Amino acid sequence: MQRDFLRAGNPNKISLAYSGVLDAAGLQSIKDEAKRHSAAMYKLGVIHYRFAISLSNPHWRQKVSRLYYAGYNVSKGVRFHSDGNHSTDVKDHSKVGSLPENFPNKATYENELRSLRDDRNSCDYDHMISASELINSASHYKDLVTRFLRDSHDYLTERGVTLEKKI
């Protein structure tokens, strides 16, 4: 996987711009590399997820934070596959729930992932907050992110992205 691939710009736009110059194999190589990056973003989300679920209840702040990053990175992979846009800017976090229109349970994930983002910010930055003051519990978020990862796995694999076994 090429590290500089994402710096070149939106692979969907690049493919379109060079469709009259590149042959089918060249265009396919751009699409294949984009799929590998989507898969890598998904995998990073799974790494965060596995760490989060290994944490015990007294570590609720870290659990919620890692569950957020699991959902965020998987969302990023889904969004990249869908629209080809990639950003490392902090503003990208506001798009955590901005999933493609044809994504399963889109409205639910849109709302719930934004709540998870708010609670992650509280866990990471509010020294006074208690677990009972969060919008939802760590257990709720574990269930949410588990469902989201499974739905994202199905969504991406149905579109030709090769992923590891579903969680």
N, CA, C and O of each residue as an XYZ file, in Angstrom:
668
protein
N       0.849     -1.176      0.000
C       0.000      0.000      0.000
C       0.894      1.239      0.000
O       1.852      1.336      0.767
N       0.565      2.155     -0.856
C       1.374      3.357     -0.981
C       0.937      4.425      0.011
O      -0.229      4.815      0.060
N       1.899      4.885      0.798
C       1.628      5.912      1.803
C       1.247      7.241      1.145
O       0.398      7.963      1.668
N       1.856      7.569      0.019
C       1.606      8.845     -0.645
C       0.308      8.874     -1.454
O      -0.087      9.925     -1.958
N      -0.340      7.748     -1.575
C      -1.552      7.649     -2.382
C      -2.594      8.683     -1.952
O      -3.199      9.339     -2.799
N      -2.803      8.828     -0.663
C      -3.834      9.742     -0.172
C      -3.466     11.205     -0.413
O      -4.349     12.057     -0.509
N      -2.185     11.496     -0.510
C      -1.746     12.878     -0.745
C      -2.034     13.334     -2.178
O      -2.101     14.533     -2.447
N      -2.204     12.389     -3.084
C      -2.437     12.724     -4.492
C      -3.813     13.345     -4.705
O      -4.035     14.041     -5.696
N      -4.725     13.098     -3.791
C      -6.067     13.644     -3.915
C      -7.118     12.554     -3.980
O      -6.833     11.378     -3.753
N      -8.313     12.955     -4.289
C      -9.455     12.060     -4.343
C      -9.276     11.054     -5.491
O      -9.256     11.452     -6.655
N      -9.145      9.756     -5.176
C      -8.914      8.774     -6.240
C     -10.078      8.668     -7.230
O      -9.866      8.324     -8.392
N     -11.291      8.956     -6.787
C     -12.436      8.934     -7.701
C     -12.300     10.032     -8.756
O     -12.564      9.806     -9.937
N     -11.887     11.219     -8.318
C     -11.712     12.335     -9.247
C     -10.502     12.122    -10.146
O     -10.523     12.480    -11.324
N      -9.444     11.536     -9.584
C      -8.251     11.260    -10.381
C      -8.583     10.249    -11.483
O      -8.188     10.429    -12.634
N      -9.300      9.200    -11.130
C      -9.691      8.193    -12.127
C     -10.518      8.823    -13.241
O     -10.306      8.543    -14.421
N     -11.455      9.669    -12.857
C     -12.296     10.333    -13.848
C     -11.465     11.254    -14.747
O     -11.640     11.270    -15.966
N     -10.565     12.013    -14.135
C      -9.741     12.957    -14.895
C      -8.820     12.255    -15.885
O      -8.554     12.785    -16.964
N      -8.334     11.073    -15.533
C      -7.386     10.355    -16.381
C      -8.022      9.202    -17.152
O      -7.314      8.381    -17.735
N      -9.340      9.138    -17.159
C     -10.013      8.027    -17.842
C      -9.742      8.016    -19.347
O      -9.818      6.959    -19.972
N      -9.433      9.152    -19.930
C      -9.109      9.211    -21.353
C      -7.650      8.941    -21.650
O      -7.265      8.804    -22.812
N      -6.831      8.863    -20.609
C      -5.390      8.680    -20.778
C      -4.937      7.292    -20.328
O      -4.120      6.654    -20.991
N      -5.467      6.834    -19.206
C      -5.077      5.533    -18.667
C      -5.905      4.415    -19.275
O      -7.075      4.601    -19.609
N      -5.288      3.260    -19.413
C      -6.042      2.094    -19.873
C      -6.833      1.513    -18.706
O      -6.712      1.986    -17.576
N      -7.630      0.505    -18.970
C      -8.490     -0.100    -17.942
C      -7.673     -0.626    -16.769
O      -8.104     -0.520    -15.621
N      -6.507     -1.188    -17.040
C      -5.664     -1.727    -15.961
C      -5.150     -0.608    -15.061
O      -5.083     -0.774    -13.843
N      -4.789      0.525    -15.649
C      -4.314      1.664    -14.858
C      -5.402      2.225    -13.977
O      -5.167      2.537    -12.810
N      -6.593      2.354    -14.531
C      -7.734      2.844    -13.745
C      -8.083      1.860    -12.633
O      -8.411      2.269    -11.519
N      -8.012      0.568    -12.933
C      -8.311     -0.448    -11.920
C      -7.291     -0.414    -10.800
O      -7.644     -0.645     -9.643
N      -6.038     -0.132    -11.112
C      -5.014     -0.081    -10.053
C      -5.297      1.061     -9.079
O      -5.032      0.932     -7.884
N      -5.830      2.171     -9.574
C      -6.215      3.275     -8.684
C      -7.359      2.817     -7.778
O      -7.329      3.055     -6.570
N      -8.360      2.166     -8.354
C      -9.497      1.680     -7.563
C      -9.052      0.644     -6.536
O      -9.520      0.654     -5.397
N      -8.153     -0.245     -6.937
C      -7.670     -1.281     -6.014
C      -6.894     -0.679     -4.847
O      -7.030     -1.120     -3.706
N      -6.081      0.329     -5.141
C      -5.321      0.988     -4.065
C      -6.269      1.712     -3.119
O      -6.060      1.702     -1.906
N      -7.302      2.337     -3.659
C      -8.296      3.007     -2.811
C      -8.981      1.986     -1.903
O      -9.214      2.265     -0.726
N      -9.302      0.818     -2.433
C      -9.930     -0.231     -1.621
C      -8.995     -0.693     -0.501
O      -9.444     -0.963      0.613
N      -7.716     -0.781     -0.791
C      -6.755     -1.179      0.256
C      -6.717     -0.141      1.375
O      -6.605     -0.498      2.548
N      -6.807      1.127      1.022
C      -6.813      2.173      2.056
C      -8.100      2.132      2.875
O      -8.064      2.316      4.092
N      -9.230      1.895      2.224
C     -10.487      1.750      2.968
C     -10.392      0.583      3.944
O     -10.834      0.682      5.088
N      -9.814     -0.518      3.485
C      -9.643     -1.695      4.342
C      -8.715     -1.387      5.508
O      -8.954     -1.852      6.622
N      -7.668     -0.615      5.273
C      -6.719     -0.275      6.349
C      -7.381      0.627      7.394
O      -7.117      0.489      8.589
N      -8.230      1.541      6.952
C      -8.954      2.396      7.905
C      -9.908      1.552      8.735
O     -10.026      1.746      9.945
N     -10.583      0.622      8.090
C     -11.472     -0.296      8.806
C     -10.671     -1.096      9.844
O     -11.088     -1.226     10.995
N      -9.527     -1.622      9.428
C      -8.699     -2.426     10.327
C      -8.231     -1.608     11.530
O      -8.196     -2.126     12.646
N      -7.873     -0.343     11.320
C      -7.483      0.508     12.439
C      -8.642      0.654     13.420
O      -8.436      0.643     14.634
N      -9.851      0.790     12.900
C     -11.029      0.844     13.769
C     -11.187     -0.429     14.582
O     -11.523     -0.371     15.765
N     -10.950     -1.572     13.966
C     -11.051     -2.858     14.670
C     -10.000     -2.941     15.772
O     -10.277     -3.469     16.849
N      -8.806     -2.430     15.518
C      -7.748     -2.427     16.543
C      -8.205     -1.614     17.749
O      -8.052     -2.061     18.885
N      -8.763     -0.428     17.519
C      -9.288      0.391     18.621
C     -10.416     -0.336     19.347
O     -10.489     -0.314     20.576
N     -11.287     -0.975     18.584
C     -12.423     -1.701     19.154
C     -11.946     -2.833     20.079
O     -12.424     -2.969     21.205
N     -11.024     -3.616     19.598
C     -10.532     -4.748     20.407
C      -9.888     -4.272     21.703
O     -10.052     -4.895     22.752
N      -9.161     -3.174     21.625
C      -8.563     -2.629     22.839
C      -9.660     -2.141     23.784
O      -9.608     -2.395     24.988
N     -10.651     -1.441     23.234
C     -11.730     -0.898     24.061
C     -12.469     -1.991     24.818
O     -12.738     -1.848     26.010
N     -12.798     -3.075     24.139
C     -13.591     -4.107     24.809
C     -12.766     -4.913     25.800
O     -13.319     -5.655     26.612
N     -11.437     -4.771     25.739
C     -10.587     -5.462     26.718
C     -10.510     -4.701     28.041
O     -10.043     -5.247     29.041
N     -10.960     -3.456     28.055
C     -10.873     -2.622     29.256
C     -12.009     -2.951     30.222
O     -13.140     -3.212     29.811
N     -11.690     -2.931     31.486
C     -12.712     -3.195     32.510
C     -13.496     -1.917     32.819
O     -13.091     -0.820     32.434
N     -14.609     -2.074     33.510
C     -15.514     -0.955     33.795
C     -14.878      0.239     34.508
O     -15.259      1.374     34.218
N     -13.931      0.040     35.423
C     -13.337      1.234     36.040
C     -12.625      2.149     35.041
O     -12.332      3.303     35.354
N     -12.352      1.640     33.856
C     -11.667      2.425     32.827
C     -12.663      2.937     31.779
O     -12.381      2.915     30.581
N     -13.829      3.396     32.244
C     -14.898      3.812     31.349
C     -14.486      4.963     30.433
O     -14.934      5.028     29.288
N     -13.634      5.876     30.924
C     -13.204      6.991     30.070
C     -12.435      6.479     28.852
O     -12.715      6.861     27.716
N     -11.469      5.613     29.111
C     -10.666      5.068     28.018
C     -11.497      4.185     27.098
O     -11.285      4.164     25.885
N     -12.444      3.457     27.681
C     -13.299      2.575     26.881
C     -14.136      3.398     25.904
O     -14.187      3.081     24.716
N     -14.781      4.432     26.385
C     -15.606      5.280     25.518
C     -14.725      5.957     24.464
O     -15.111      6.048     23.299
N     -13.565      6.425     24.865
C     -12.663      7.087     23.929
C     -12.222      6.141     22.812
O     -12.259      6.506     21.637
N     -11.811      4.945     23.169
C     -11.362      3.982     22.151
C     -12.525      3.489     21.295
O     -12.347      3.236     20.104
N     -13.720      3.349     21.886
C     -14.882      2.972     21.088
C     -15.192      4.054     20.060
O     -15.571      3.756     18.927
N     -15.029      5.307     20.462
C     -15.223      6.395     19.508
C     -14.233      6.258     18.350
O     -14.622      6.332     17.185
N     -12.962      6.059     18.673
C     -11.962      5.974     17.604
C     -12.171      4.742     16.735
O     -11.802      4.744     15.560
N     -12.749      3.706     17.290
C     -13.123      2.549     16.477
C     -14.183      2.967     15.458
O     -14.034      2.725     14.260
N     -15.247      3.594     15.942
C     -16.309      4.042     15.061
C     -15.848      5.097     14.070
O     -16.231      5.068     12.901
N     -15.030      6.023     14.536
C     -14.543      7.099     13.672
C     -13.713      6.547     12.513
O     -13.935      6.921     11.361
N     -12.763      5.667     12.806
C     -11.905      5.150     11.744
C     -12.671      4.277     10.755
O     -12.395      4.305      9.555
N     -13.620      3.511     11.250
C     -14.435      2.704     10.341
C     -15.310      3.626      9.494
O     -15.457      3.408      8.291
N     -15.887      4.645     10.106
C     -16.671      5.628      9.353
C     -15.807      6.271      8.275
O     -16.252      6.466      7.144
N     -14.596      6.591      8.627
C     -13.669      7.215      7.689
C     -13.400      6.289      6.495
O     -13.342      6.742      5.352
N     -13.239      5.001      6.769
C     -13.030      4.031      5.697
C     -14.239      3.904      4.793
O     -14.101      3.810      3.573
N     -15.430      3.901      5.386
C     -16.674      3.823      4.598
C     -16.821      5.087      3.757
O     -17.127      5.016      2.566
N     -16.605      6.230      4.375
C     -16.747      7.494      3.653
C     -15.720      7.605      2.530
O     -16.042      8.072      1.438
N     -14.487      7.178      2.793
C     -13.451      7.230      1.759
C     -13.827      6.331      0.584
O     -13.677      6.716     -0.576
N     -14.308      5.150      0.887
C     -14.702      4.252     -0.202
C     -15.851      4.856     -1.008
O     -15.893      4.717     -2.231
N     -16.761      5.511     -0.342
C     -17.942      6.059     -0.995
C     -17.638      7.292     -1.830
O     -18.050      7.381     -2.987
N     -16.916      8.245     -1.244
C     -16.740      9.521     -1.953
C     -15.299      9.867     -2.311
O     -15.059     10.842     -3.022
N     -14.338      9.083     -1.828
C     -12.939      9.314     -2.169
C     -12.264     10.427     -1.397
O     -11.090     10.720     -1.626
N     -12.990     11.049     -0.489
C     -12.403     12.141      0.289
C     -11.697     11.601      1.529
O     -12.169     10.671      2.183
N     -10.549     12.212      1.833
C      -9.773     11.821      3.005
C      -9.209     13.077      3.648
O      -8.706     13.967      2.963
N      -9.298     13.138      4.959
C      -8.781     14.295      5.672
C      -8.188     13.856      7.004
O      -8.703     12.952      7.662
N      -7.116     14.502      7.383
C      -6.552     14.295      8.716
C      -6.793     15.529      9.588
O      -6.270     15.619     10.699
N      -7.571     16.463      9.090
C      -7.906     17.673      9.826
C      -8.866     17.345     10.960
O      -9.711     16.460     10.821
N      -8.747     18.037     12.060
C      -9.599     17.802     13.224
C     -11.079     17.974     12.878
O     -11.932     17.355     13.513
N     -11.390     18.794     11.895
C     -12.783     19.011     11.485
C     -13.423     17.748     10.918
O     -14.649     17.643     10.868
N     -12.601     16.790     10.491
C     -13.136     15.552      9.939
C     -13.942     14.781     10.982
O     -14.837     14.014     10.628
N     -13.634     14.978     12.256
C     -14.373     14.283     13.316
C     -15.853     14.666     13.321
O     -16.696     13.882     13.759
N     -16.168     15.863     12.837
C     -17.577     16.274     12.789
C     -18.357     15.465     11.754
O     -19.587     15.512     11.736
N     -17.657     14.725     10.891
C     -18.302     13.929      9.847
C     -18.487     12.474     10.252
O     -18.868     11.651      9.419
N     -18.227     12.140     11.511
C     -18.267     10.739     11.941
C     -19.576     10.049     11.571
O     -19.575      8.856     11.266
N     -20.674     10.764     11.590
C     -21.971     10.169     11.260
C     -22.431     10.432      9.838
O     -23.538     10.046      9.462
N     -21.599     11.081      9.052
C     -21.967     11.424      7.670
C     -21.684     10.255      6.739
O     -20.692     10.242      6.011
N     -22.562      9.290      6.780
C     -22.396      8.058      6.018
C     -23.126      8.160      4.685
O     -24.000      9.012      4.524
N     -22.779      7.298      3.723
C     -23.472      7.313      2.435
C     -24.975      7.099      2.604
O     -25.412      6.436      3.544
N     -25.743      7.652      1.710
C     -27.203      7.563      1.779
C     -27.711      6.124      1.813
O     -28.745      5.850      2.421
N     -27.002      5.210      1.170
C     -27.449      3.814      1.107
C     -26.855      2.941      2.214
O     -26.934      1.715      2.143
N     -26.261      3.566      3.236
C     -25.692      2.799      4.342
C     -26.826      2.304      5.245
O     -27.751      3.060      5.543
N     -26.764      1.043      5.682
C     -27.846      0.512      6.536
C     -27.945      1.259      7.875
O     -26.933      1.585      8.495
N     -29.152      1.515      8.292
C     -29.422      2.197      9.568
C     -28.712      3.551      9.671
O     -28.273      3.956     10.748
N     -28.610      4.235      8.543
C     -27.871      5.496      8.468
C     -28.315      6.508      9.524
O     -27.475      7.085     10.213
N     -29.602      6.726      9.656
C     -30.099      7.745     10.588
C     -29.713      7.419     12.025
O     -29.328      8.307     12.787
N     -29.814      6.152     12.391
C     -29.438      5.734     13.746
C     -27.967      5.985     13.988
O     -27.588      6.578     14.998
N     -27.134      5.532     13.058
C     -25.693      5.712     13.234
C     -25.301      7.186     13.208
O     -24.405      7.610     13.937
N     -25.965      7.945     12.380
C     -25.681      9.377     12.308
C     -25.847     10.025     13.690
O     -24.974     10.762     14.149
N     -26.966      9.742     14.336
C     -27.232     10.323     15.665
C     -26.348      9.722     16.749
O     -25.753     10.446     17.548
N     -26.267      8.408     16.772
C     -25.548      7.724     17.845
C     -24.038      7.967     17.799
O     -23.403      8.123     18.842
N     -23.465      7.999     16.593
C     -22.023      8.249     16.504
C     -21.694      9.681     16.907
O     -20.620      9.943     17.448
N     -22.596     10.592     16.651
C     -22.370     11.981     17.105
C     -22.469     12.075     18.624
O     -21.713     12.820     19.247
N     -23.387     11.331     19.223
C     -23.457     11.286     20.693
C     -22.187     10.674     21.265
O     -21.657     11.149     22.269
N     -21.706      9.624     20.623
C     -20.457      8.993     21.055
C     -19.306      9.992     20.967
O     -18.452     10.033     21.853
N     -19.280     10.789     19.914
C     -18.231     11.805     19.792
C     -18.319     12.809     20.946
O     -17.301     13.170     21.536
N     -19.529     13.255     21.263
C     -19.699     14.197     22.376
C     -19.224     13.577     23.687
O     -18.528     14.222     24.471
N     -19.602     12.329     23.917
C     -19.181     11.665     25.152
C     -17.683     11.399     25.164
O     -17.056     11.455     26.222
N     -17.102     11.111     24.011
C     -15.645     10.932     23.947
C     -14.949     12.224     24.331
O     -13.963     12.203     25.067
N     -15.453     13.355     23.839
C     -14.861     14.637     24.215
C     -14.961     14.860     25.721
O     -14.016     15.342     26.347
N     -16.103     14.509     26.297
C     -16.265     14.650     27.748
C     -15.283     13.750     28.490
O     -14.646     14.177     29.452
N     -15.166     12.518     28.044
C     -14.256     11.568     28.707
C     -12.804     12.021     28.630
O     -12.046     11.870     29.588
N     -12.427     12.571     27.496
C     -11.031     12.956     27.297
C     -10.679     14.315     27.898
O      -9.526     14.550     28.259
N     -11.669     15.218     28.010
C     -11.332     16.595     28.368
C     -12.047     17.159     29.600
O     -11.620     18.186     30.127
N     -13.109     16.524     30.068
C     -13.861     17.055     31.206
C     -13.471     16.296     32.473
O     -13.910     15.168     32.695
N     -12.655     16.919     33.281
C     -12.155     16.246     34.487
C     -13.239     16.055     35.551
O     -13.036     15.310     36.510
N     -14.376     16.714     35.393
C     -15.425     16.637     36.407
C     -16.545     15.649     36.068
O     -17.361     15.323     36.930
N     -16.589     15.180     34.846
C     -17.711     14.333     34.437
C     -17.617     12.946     35.075
O     -16.529     12.416     35.301
N     -18.772     12.385     35.354
C     -18.823     11.016     35.868
C     -19.486     10.140     34.797
O     -20.134     10.644     33.880
N     -19.315      8.854     34.929
C     -19.872      7.916     33.950
C     -21.386      8.077     33.835
O     -21.944      7.936     32.747
N     -22.043      8.369     34.939
C     -23.504      8.494     34.918
C     -23.983      9.758     34.206
O     -25.169      9.875     33.896
N     -23.089     10.698     33.943
C     -23.461     11.939     33.263
C     -23.306     11.862     31.740
O     -23.661     12.804     31.032
N     -22.786     10.765     31.246
C     -22.632     10.622     29.801
C     -24.001     10.489     29.138
O     -24.972     10.106     29.790
N     -24.079     10.799     27.872
C     -25.327     10.651     27.117
C     -25.764      9.194     27.144
O     -26.939      8.893     27.351
N     -24.807      8.290     26.933
C     -25.057      6.849     26.969
C     -23.920      6.158     27.717
O     -22.852      6.739     27.908
N     -24.150      4.941     28.130
C     -23.143      4.188     28.884
C     -22.092      3.585     27.957
O     -22.295      3.478     26.747
N     -20.981      3.201     28.543
C     -19.937      2.508     27.784
C     -20.494      1.213     27.197
O     -20.140      0.833     26.080
N     -21.352      0.545     27.938
C     -21.968     -0.696     27.457
C     -22.835     -0.433     26.222
O     -22.805     -1.197     25.258
N     -23.592      0.636     26.265
C     -24.418      1.016     25.108
C     -23.531      1.261     23.888
O     -23.827      0.798     22.787
N     -22.443      1.995     24.101
C     -21.549      2.304     22.991
C     -20.838      1.061     22.464
O     -20.560      0.966     21.269
N     -20.547      0.121     23.337
C     -19.946     -1.134     22.875
C     -20.905     -1.840     21.918
O     -20.497     -2.311     20.857
N     -22.174     -1.909     22.296
C     -23.176     -2.538     21.428
C     -23.328     -1.771     20.112
O     -23.408     -2.374     19.042
N     -23.367     -0.444     20.197
C     -23.492      0.402     19.011
C     -22.331      0.166     18.052
O     -22.541     -0.079     16.864
N     -21.118      0.239     18.565
C     -19.941      0.127     17.704
C     -19.818     -1.294     17.152
O     -19.374     -1.480     16.019
N     -20.201     -2.281     17.930
C     -20.196     -3.658     17.425
C     -21.112     -3.768     16.206
O     -20.721     -4.323     15.179
N     -22.331     -3.239     16.322
C     -23.276     -3.272     15.196
C     -22.740     -2.466     14.009
O     -22.846     -2.887     12.857
N     -22.170     -1.313     14.311
C     -21.647     -0.450     13.254
C     -20.502     -1.127     12.496
O     -20.447     -1.065     11.268
N     -19.600     -1.767     13.219
C     -18.507     -2.469     12.560
C     -19.035     -3.612     11.692
O     -18.532     -3.841     10.592
N     -20.025     -4.314     12.174
C     -20.602     -5.416     11.389
C     -21.304     -4.901     10.136
O     -21.129     -5.449      9.048
N     -22.095     -3.849     10.295
C     -22.777     -3.279      9.125
C     -21.764     -2.694      8.139
O     -21.941     -2.808      6.926
N     -20.724     -2.080      8.648
C     -19.684     -1.511      7.784
C     -18.929     -2.615      7.060
O     -18.584     -2.470      5.887
N     -18.672     -3.711      7.753
C     -18.004     -4.856      7.131
C     -18.824     -5.343      5.938
O     -18.291     -5.544      4.847
N     -20.120     -5.529      6.155
C     -20.998     -5.985      5.070
C     -21.033     -4.966      3.929
O     -20.944     -5.332      2.757
N     -21.160     -3.711      4.276
C     -21.241     -2.644      3.274
C     -19.994     -2.627      2.395
O     -20.090     -2.575      1.169
N     -18.834     -2.670      3.025
C     -17.582     -2.590      2.267
C     -17.315     -3.862      1.460
O     -16.907     -3.791      0.300
N     -17.543     -5.017      2.071
C     -17.262     -6.259      1.338
C     -18.206     -6.432      0.146
O     -17.808     -6.967     -0.889
N     -19.449     -5.981      0.289
C     -20.390     -6.039     -0.837
C     -19.939     -5.152     -1.997
O     -20.407     -5.308     -3.125
N     -19.040     -4.232     -1.717
C     -18.543     -3.313     -2.739
C     -17.101     -3.641     -3.144
O     -16.408     -2.818     -3.743
N     -16.673     -4.840     -2.808
C     -15.388     -5.327     -3.287
C     -14.183     -5.032     -2.432
O     -13.055     -5.277     -2.860
N     -14.384     -4.508     -1.223
C     -13.256     -4.261     -0.321
C     -12.986     -5.533      0.450
O     -13.899     -6.109      1.043
N     -11.751     -5.974      0.447
C     -11.360     -7.197      1.142
C     -11.009     -6.867      2.584
O     -10.083     -6.102      2.855
N     -11.769     -7.460      3.507
C     -11.561     -7.226      4.936
C     -11.327     -8.548      5.647
O     -11.647     -9.618      5.131
N     -10.761     -8.448      6.847
C     -10.612     -9.641      7.664
C     -11.983    -10.098      8.133
O     -12.990     -9.432      7.891
N     -12.010    -11.218      8.794
C     -13.256    -11.799      9.294
C     -14.070    -10.777     10.099
O     -13.516     -9.958     10.832
N     -15.380    -10.846      9.945
C     -16.280     -9.940     10.666
C     -16.226    -10.207     12.161
O     -16.140    -11.359     12.588
N     -16.275     -9.141     12.960
C     -16.255     -9.302     14.421
C     -17.608     -9.774     14.919
O     -17.790     -9.968     16.122
